[in-house]
Amino acid sequence: MNVLLKIVGTGEGVVDDTAQSAPDAVETITDATLYRKDGAVYLFYSGSDMDSSLTTKQRITIRDNYLELQRSGGMQMTMTIEPGELHDCQYVTAYGALSMQIGCSSLSVSDETERFYAMADYSIYVDGLKLSDNHLTIEARPYREDGTIDVGADF
């Protein structure tokens, strides 16, 4: 099904044990395709690599208490977000690879006919040190048959 997808990510870098940097936010609103299969929700969309003009293909997979973001094209990345688990992640760009770990404190999912919504709180670690605390929201709303969409006041 064709949907309008909104992804908002915020992060606060950890300066030391007592302070964090100012929050940084990234918001993406784009057309996407949503599939439901074997208890999972899949979202597919394309975007531009921030470092180049190359197009990236992106897939979000959500099932039970598990979320995976995968990018391919100008950069390569598979990031797994799962509460209580620490997952390795390789972020590969034209400039090289960055190894990190993703630790998730919470993940919630609401899958309704007219709205799909997921929210996660997670931390990024590099070499065992916390780099940032992050919040991710993913929302998808289907297009109507006439090509319009009811985004509502809260989209």
C-alpha positions, 0 to 999 in steps of 0.5 A: 500500500502507498503511504506518506511516511514521516520519520523524526529522529532526535539525539543528544550527544553525551559530553561527559557523565553529567552533561549532554549537548543540545538536542539535534533533530532530523525529519523526513517526510516522503512517499513509501510503500508499506507491506504486512507479511508474516506478522511484520511490517515493512516500509520501503522508500528512497532518499538521497545520501547526505554526503553525495547525490547518490540515491539510497534505498531504505527498508524499515522492518518491524515485528514484535519487539524488534525494529531494523533500519537498512540503507543501501546505495551511497552508504550502507547500514543495518541498524537493529533496535531491540529493547534490552539488547546491544546490537553491532552496527556498521555505518559504511560511507565513501569515507570509510566505515564506523563501527558502533553498537545500538542499545534500546531502552524502549520500543512501542508499535501501534499498527492500525488500518489508517495509521502505523506508528512506532517509537523507540528510545535508544543509545549509540555506543562507540568503543564502549562509550556512549555517544548519544541518547536518541529518540525515533518516531516512525509514522505512516498513513495510507493514501486514499483512492483519490490520492489524498491523505488525512494527515491529521493535525498531529502528523 
